[in-house]
Amino acid sequence: MKFWQRFIWIVFSMGMGIGMHACSPSPPAPTLEVLPPTITSTFTPVPGTLAPPQPSSTPALTATPFVSPTSTIFPPPGTQGEHFLFTRPIDIWVDFTYRYGSTQNGTRATHHGADLVVECGLPVQAGADGEVVVAGGDWQDVYGPYQSFYGNLVVLRHEAFSGRQEIFTLYGHLSQVNVEVGDFVSRGDVLGEVGFTGAAIGCHLHFEVRLGENNYASTRNPELWMLPNRDEAGTFNGAIAGQLMGLTGYPIPGVDIEIQRLDEDGKVIHTIYTTTYADQSVNGDDEWKENFAVGNLAPGQYQVQFIANGLEVYKVEVKPGQVALIYFQLGE
């Protein structure tokens, strides 16, 4: 009889973040060894039976004040173990119905970024200092799976992170582009305006983080790179990231997961729905190799549950400004 073995580590990895400046090198930061990805197999998606997202289940994760691009150094105090290097291009959190690596219950292509859903015409800000390497339409050049996918877009190249690879951020579906290739921009500078050009459904900003190369195969989960909210006392939210692996140690795609915040009595306050990444076209972090993640979680106790051989429920603590890493592996 099979059962699920649980391995849970809450990791506060130090020295993973540095500030970014477009024109001058940063002082060297402590580095971690970068391990090459070893996850190369493809699994048949495992259908879950948890309840699908409902309109009433929208996570209440944006009630705390937003940190303006000029109000803090980067990485800010309280987030030193993580790589929350980018302020949000727009003052909201990501659309929870179409997270990175998800497919909206199989109805859409695997998502390689995060959507920030707002009205058209709002300004889009640079998430960090950088150089503009793409500005304009993708009617002829391909930056995604095909031409005209992003419509009007801007791509910024940022300094290498902690001695590793260069980082690129992509801002897609813009109605207007305000910068040109070769421009150097600062965190918070306006790059353009929200639109729905390209393969967009309604007004929104599509935001990507790309590591190493500026291509569609090099994305990472933006929820683990964008600075979370903080409360009036200056305490930052955190995140949960994890692996759900099969017997042979490869990630299992398409599993429905519920992440529930608990009150002091252990009762569920609200539920956040996500899935493991749908396929190998998206990537986990080079260190963490996660295949599911949810960012901007208020500090406190949570339980993570999913269907394996029955309902599996595990508890984890989210600490301020840190990522709680959870690993589950199927056993015999």
N, C-alpha and C positions, 0 to 999 in steps of 0.2 A: 504494500500500500504506500502511495506517495504522500508526502507531506511537505510543508514549506518550512525551510530552515530560515531563521531570521538572523541577520547580521546587521547591527545598527552601530554606526559610529557618528558622533557629532564632531565635526572637524572644524577647528579654528585655525586654518592654515595661515601662517605669518609671512609677510614679505611678498604678497602677491599683487600689490597695487602700487602704482606710481602716478605722480601728476603728469599731465601732458602739456607740452608747449610746441607750437608749430615750428618755430624758427631756431630754437637753441636746444642743445642736448640737456637732458635731465641728469642729475647726479645718479650714479649707479645705485640700484636698490638690491637688497638681498634677493636671490633667485632660488627657485625650486627646480629640480631636475624635470625636464619635459620628457615624458614618456611617449613613445610613438603609439598611435591608436592601434589596438589589437582586435577591435570588434569588426569583423568583416563578413560574418555570415548573415543570411537572410532567413527569417522565420515566417511561417504562415501566421497572420494576425490571430490573436486569441480573443474571441468575442467576450466581452464582459456583460454582466447582467445588472450592473448598478443603474440607478435611475438616470436618465439623460438630464442635461442642464435644463432648468426651468426658469422662466423670467423672474420668479420671486427669489431665486437663489443667488442673485448677483452679489458677489462678495463685497462687504462694506469695507473696502481697503483704501479709500481715498478721502477719508474724513479728516486725516491729520494734515497740517499745513504743508504745502509744497515748498521745497527748498529752491529758491531762485538761483540761477546760474552764477551769480556774483556773491552769494552769501556764505560760501565755504571753500576751503582748500580741498584739493583732490589728491589722493583719496581722503575723505574727511575723517577727523577723529571719530572713533567708534565703529569704523568699517575697515580697519587696517588689515584684517586677515583676508579680505575678499577683493574682487576686481569690479566693484561698483564705480566704474570710471566715467560713465556718461550721465549727464543730466538729461532729463526727458526732453525731446524736441518740442513737445506740447505738454501743457500742464494737466495731464490725466495719465492713468495707468492703462495697461493693454486690454484689448477686448478679450474677455475670458472665454468667449464662445469659439475662438479660432486661434488658440495658442500655438506657439512654435512647435513644429513637429506633428500637429494634429490635422485632421481632415474633415472636421465638422460631421462626425459620424459617417464618414465615407462618401460624403457628397461633394467634396472639393479636393483639389490637389494638396499634397503634403505642404504645410506652411513653412517657409524658410525664414520667416521674420515675425514681427509682432505688429498688429494693427492698433493705431490710436484713432478712435472714431470721433470726429468732431465735424462741425460744419465747414463747408468750403470757404476759402479765403483767409482763414486764420494763419498767422505767421508760423513758420517752421524754423526752429532754432538749432544751431550746431550743438551737438552733444559734448564736444570737446574741441580744443584747438586742433587745427589740421590744415592740410593742403587740399584744395579742390582738384580732383583728378578726373571727374566726369561732371558735366553740367549741360543739360538739354534733354532732347528726346532720344529714345532708343528705337527710332523708326528704321535705322539702318544697322547700327551696332547692336550686338546681343550682350546684355548684362544679366539676363535671367534665362529661363528655359527657351525663350524664342523672342523674336523682334516684337517691339511694341508692347511688351509685357508690363513694364513700369510706366510707360508714357514719359512724362517729364520727370527727370530724376537728378539728384545730386549725390556724388560719392566723395567722401573725405578720406584722405590717408592720414593716419595718426602715427605717432612715434611707437616704436616697438615696446611691447609691454613687458616689463621686468626682464629685459634681456632676451626676450623671445622673438616672435615674429611681428611684423607690422600689423596694424589693425585698420580696417576700413569700416566706415559706417555708410549705409545707403538710405536715402530718403526718397521714396517713390510715390508716384501718382500725383505729382504736384500740378497745380493749375498755372503756376508762374515760377520761374527760376530767376533769382536775383544775383547770382554769382557766375563767374567764368572760370574755366580751367586755368590753373596756375595761381589763382587767388589763395592767400593765406587768411584763414578766418579764426576768430577766437570763440571760445565757449559762449553760447548765447547769441551770437550773430545770426541775423535772419538770412536763411538760405533761399527761401521761396515761400509759397503759400499752398495750403492744403487744397487738393482737387480730387478728381477721379479719372485722370487720363490713364491710358493703357488698359490693362485687364482688371479694372477696378469695379467693384459693386458699391456704388454710393460714395459719398465724400469721406475720405479717411487718409491718414498717413501710413504708409507701409515702411517700417523701420527694420533694418538689418544690421547685424554685427558680423563682419567677415574677418577671419584670422589667417594671416599669411599671404593670401592671394585675393585679388578682387574678382572672385567668380562665385557662381551660384552654388558650387559644391563645397565652399569653405565657410558656410555660415555657422554661427553659434547662437545659443538661446539668449535673446536680448534681456530677458527677465533677470538673468544672472550678471548683467553688465550695467544696467541702469540703476542709478541711485534711488533707493526706496524712500518713501515718506519718513518724516520724523515728527514726533509730537511736540507740544509746546515746551517741554523740558529739554528738547534737543535729542531725544532718544530715537535712534533709527529703527525702522522695521528690519526684518530679516527675510530669509527665504528657506525653502525646503527643496532639495534636489536628491535624486536617488536613482538606483539601478534596480530593475526587476529582471532577473536573469534565469535562464533555463538550466537544465542539468549540465550542459556542456560549457556553461559560463558565458553564453552569448545573450544579448538583450532580447526580451520578448516584446514585440511591437503590438500596438493597438489595444492594450489592456485598459479598461476603465478604472480610474482611481478617484476616490473621494478623500479630500483633506478637510478635516473638521476641526474647527477651533473650539476649545473647551473652556468653560468658566472654572472658577475655583472649586466648584462642587463636582466637576467632571461632566457637566451637562453640555451638550452641543449648542454653541451660540449660532454658528452658521456653517454651511458646507460649500466647499469649492470643488468643482469638478474638473478633472483633467484626464489625459490618457498618456500612456507611454508613447514615445515617438513612433510614428507609423511605419517608417522604413529607414534604410541606411543612406538615404539621400540627405539627411540632416545629421548633425554631429553633436556629440556630447563635449563637454569641456576637456581639454587635453589632460588635465590632472584628474578630474572627478569622473569623467566618462559616464555621466548621468544619461538616463533615457526617459526621465520625466523631471519637471521642475515647476515650481510656482514661486514667484517673487512677491515682494512687498507685503509680507505677512507681519502682522503685529506681534511683538514678542509675547510668548506664553506657551501653554500646553496645547498640543494638537494630537489627533489620532489620524493615522493613514490607514485606509481600508480598501480592499479589492477582493475579487473573487478568484480563488485558486481551487483547492479541494474544499469548497465551502467558503464562507466569509472569513477573511483574515483581517485582523485589526491590531495595529501596533501604535504605540504612543511615542511622541518625540517632542522635545522642547526646542522652540525657536528663540534664540538669544538676540539681543539688539545688534544690528549691523553685521550679522554673521549668517552663514549658510549652514543649515543642518543637513548633513549627508546621511542617507539611509540606503542600505544595501540588502536586498532580498534575493535568495537563491533557492530554486527548486531542488529538493532532495529526493532520495528514494526511500 
